[in-house]
Amino acid sequence: MGLVCFGLLMIGADCTCLRDEDYRSLRKRAVGVTSRLAQRLRPAGTVGAGPATVSAFAALAPRDGAADA
């Protein structure tokens, strides 16, 4: 029925109506959410940025010993 294409088109149309302040606000919210998520995913015992700090993506990576593809 084309609902996915229609939905993406409507999202794009809505984005053209946003002001610069709206985009700045969305970016600020996204940065805040990602920083809180990174803090939540950080293993216990790691503080700040250092060699022991693990990124959010690395924390989600499988640890089965297989080499990275």
Secondary structure, DSSP 8 states (H G I E B T S, - for coil): --HHHHHHHHHHHHHHT--HHHHHHHHHHHHHHHHHHHHHHS-TT--SSSTT---HHHHHS--SS----
